[in-house]
Amino acid sequence: MTSLETPVSRRSRFNFANYGPDKRQIVVTLRPNGAQGDFIELRLLRRRESYQIDVADLLRLLIRQKAMHKHLAKARSRRRVSRKFARLTS
């Protein structure tokens, strides 16, 4: 794998908002930041306002979100089983 030396940008394949006047693609840019780590920058096509996040922070955020979804799914499953059991015993 090679090190990232220059920013790399790509456009999304589909529009972000399929309604209203802002039917635009998302531009994703991966920017190197030396020893501090790389950044991912997101913006709408032909817009100046952009949002940046450190790649390590993004990974932590996604891991936390996946864990939360698993926890909620398990809780929903437990509630469903308890309701089913209560219905069968009454």
N, C-alpha and C positions, 0 to 999 in steps of 0.2 A: 504494500500500500504506500502511496506517495503522500508527502506532506502537502498541506494546502498553503500555497504561496500567494495566490491572487484570489479575489472574490469570484465566486461562481454563481450565476443567476439562471433561473429557469422559470418559465411561466406555467401555470396550471393548465391542464387540458380543457377543463370546463369552467364556466362562469361561477363565481362565488355566490352571487345573489341572483336568483332567477326571477326577481320581481323588482318593480320600481325602476328608477332611472340609472341605478348603479349596477347594471349587469356587466361586471368586469371580472377579468381573470386575476388570480393572485400571483404575484411575483415573489418567489422565494430566493433569497440570496444567502449563501454561506460565506461568511467573512472570517478570515484568520485574524487572530488578535495576539499573536506572539505567545508569551509564557502564560498569559491569563486564560487561554482557551479560546475556542471558536464561538462565533455568534451566528444565530439564524435570524435573518431579518425578513419580515413579511410586510407586504404593502399591496394595495390594489393597483392594477395597471393604470398608468397615466395619472397617478396621485403621488403627492409628495410625502404625506404622513406615513410613517413606517413604524413598525413595532419590532423590537429586538429582544432576544432572550439568549442567554448563555446556553450552550448545548448541554452542559452538565446539569444546569437547573431544569432544563426541559425534560431531560431523562428522569430526574427525581420526581418532577411533577407527573409525568406519565405513569411511572411506577406506583406512585401514591394513588392516582386515579384508578388504575387497574385493581389495586388492592381493595379500594373502597367499593368498586363494582362487585368484586367477588364476595365481600362481606355482606353487602346488601342482598345479593342473590341468595346467599346462604340463609339470611334472616327471612327472606320471602318464602323460601322453601320450608323452613321450620314452621312458619305461620300457617302455610297451606296444609302441611301434614297435621298440625294440631287441630285445625278447623275440620279436616276430614275425619280425624279420630273422634272429635266431639260430635259430629253429625252421626257417625256410626253407633256411638254408645247411647245417644239419647233416643 
